[in-house]
Amino acid sequence: MLHLVLHLILLLLSCFASLTHQACNPFDQESLLSFQLYIPSSSLNWPSSSSSDRCLWEGITCDTSGFNNLPGPLPDDLYNVTSLEELSLAVNYLSGSINNGIVQLKSLTILELYSNQLTGLIPKDIGKLTRLRRLLLYINNISGSLPPSMQNCTNLTTLNLRVNFLQGDISTFNFSMLLQLRTLDLGNNNFTGNLPSTLYSCKFLTTVRLTSNQLEGQVSPEIVALESLSFLSYSTNRLTNICSAIRSLMGLKNLSTLILSKNFMDEAMPDDDHITISDGFQNLRLLSFGGWLWTLPKLLYMDLSYNFISGGLPNELSGLQALVSEEVRNEVERNYLELPISVMPVNASDRPYNRLLNLAPTLNVSNNRLSGGIPVEIGQLKFLYVLDLSHNNLSGNIPDEMSLLTNLERLDLSGNHLFGEIPSSLKGLYFLSWFTIAYNNLQGPIPSGGQFDTFPNSSFEGNPGLCRAFVQRSCLNHPPTTTSLAMPISESSNKELGYGVIAGAVFGLIIGITSGALYPLSKLKFLQHSRFNTRRSRYNKH
């Protein structure tokens, strides 16, 4: 165990980085020896001679560290290893704060302390680490704001601080000196303000994630200056003016991933009259954000859930060529994403994906205000794996053409106003592992056989007109149904029915009185005798 601990703590000391095993300077040697004071063991046999090769010391290796169970704070002696170039102690249980003494490591180019339990502030003088290229402190408990001195880290190419408790007005930070920056990830913090205009000076930026903060304002047309930008995630903020945002973002010719969900509250989606696609978004492969949206030829993943989108689903879906044509689908690049994204599938935990290849082709427009019917053209999307139309105001029948989606694995139509029967042809969707049409107005027998025999009762609940044994309504005496709902009986129809019953009763009374006058009871003895014999024969059977 001791060997493992030391293997992780001292991994990237600069004197060990060289394959030629050059000697460390005296400060490095003293720092190594001082680490013994933190190890509860006397079994170490480290020599004190400066001529000895530290890579051969017990428990010391010259490889990368991290992904272990190292506990406790960073020792202060670590900050005396002034020739240290790379420090990687990621995915451990390190706690406490990052001491401002770390700025003594003037040679540091990589600082990776992500996925620990670090607290406190980012060192205020971190800008003194002018050689720093990668600063990865994400998934910790770090608080405070971005220190102004960070703008002096002019060699930074990657800055990832997501999933912390950082705050402050991000628009006050000057990014204009970070001209080498390629990846910026400040997601899942508490930043406020607008997207800083100084960020548009970072011409080499390819990846920006600012999701889940409290940012507001509009997407500036100046964003087109980021010509290399291919990944932009701005979801769960307070953006406004969706029309302006779309027009500005269409100028980013290399954009392949765009995530803008949970913004633009109470704004209507722009239609074709307001948006002209021309050559915009031609490289977009993943969109999480209407008609113009359905003409993006390389789009494989569309998530428009949890917005306020109204109107209907378009009849023309063939524009989504990557979901229609196998030839186009094979041409779409499905390589690694610039940053991992998280997808919350039904009955699963939040999982990050690093490759578009691993993402199931998806159309998710759930939790909106869509109305009208499901177009029969939906059957054109034969390479679709996930279709989620749940929690809208959709009505009409489930189109039989949906059975053409032979690759479908998840289908959610719950929480709408669909009526008619469930098409029995859906039994042919052999890959379907998740299906629900709960809380609609569907009726008739539930198909049996195929995957339908595996779906739970909850998949069909909230449809009183459906019948089958396991939904506690037998279909034995269930009359045949049509694909449309019977018209409900109106109040006026009830009144007319009541008047008819009264009129019939009066008419029958008149006929009875007249018949009684013409035919006395004495002439009806044969009837009385017949009834008596009938009752006696019934009693004799017992």
Buried (B, 14 or more C-beta within 10 A) or exposed (E): EEEEBBBBBBBBBBBBBEEEEEBBBEBBBBBBBBBEEEBEEEEBEBEEEEEBBBBEBEBBBBEBBBEBEBEEBBBEBBBBBBBBBBBBBBBBEBBEBBBBBBBBBEBBBBBBBBBBEBBBBBBBBBBBBEBBBBBBBBBBBBBBBBBEBBBBBBBBBBBBBBBBEBBBBBBEBBBBBBBBBBBBBBBBBBBBBBBBBBBBBBEBBBBBBBBBBBBBBBBBEEBBBBEBBBBBBBBBBBBBBBBBBBBBBBBBBEBBBBBBBBBBEEBBBBEEEEBEBEEBBBBBBBBBBBBBBBBBBBBBBBBBBBBEBBBBBBEEBEBBBBBBBEEBBEEBEBEEBBBEBEBEBEEEEEEEBBEBEEBBBBBBBBBBEBBBBBBBBBBBBBBBBBBBBBBBBBBBBBBBBBBBBBBBBBBBBBBBEBBBBBBBEBBBBEEBEBBBBBBBBBBBBBBEEBBBEEBEEEBBBBBEBBBBEEBEBEBEEBEEBEBEBEEEEEEEEEEEEEEEEEEEEEEEEEEEEEEEEEEEEEEEEEEEEEEEEEEEEEEEEE
